[in-house]
Amino acid sequence: MSSKEFTPAMVKAVYDNLAQSKPKEPLHNRNSRRRQPHASLEYDPAFSTESDEVVRALFYGLGADGTVGANKNSIKIIGERHP
């Protein structure tokens, strides 16, 4: 269970389910070939483990057009202003 779509909010949903007195069963049982309907876990997509002070950025560049150096400078500026 690993991908960028598998978020900390989904992990929390798993642990919240396990903490219930009657947790939902797994989607399928190895001894049975039938799927259990409505076995998906609900999760809060707004749940975050990061502080509100975290800065995220995505930089694009071709590498030969000067964007790599410009992005490096931008990252330094962001790092200096948000320690």
JOURTA-V562080 format. One record per backbone hydrogen bond with DSSP energy under -1.0 kcal/mol. NH is the residue of the N-H (numbers start at 1). CO is the residue of the C=O. If there is no record, write none. Layout:
# JOURTA-V562080
nh:NH co:CO
nh:NH co:CO
This chain:
# JOURTA-V562080
nh:11 co:7
nh:12 co:8
nh:13 co:9
nh:14 co:10
nh:15 co:11
nh:16 co:12
nh:17 co:13
nh:18 co:14
nh:19 co:15
nh:20 co:17
nh:32 co:29
nh:36 co:27
nh:47 co:44
nh:54 co:51
nh:70 co:66
nh:71 co:67
nh:72 co:68
nh:73 co:69
nh:74 co:70
nh:75 co:71
nh:76 co:72
nh:77 co:73
nh:78 co:74
nh:79 co:75
nh:80 co:76
nh:81 co:77
nh:82 co:78
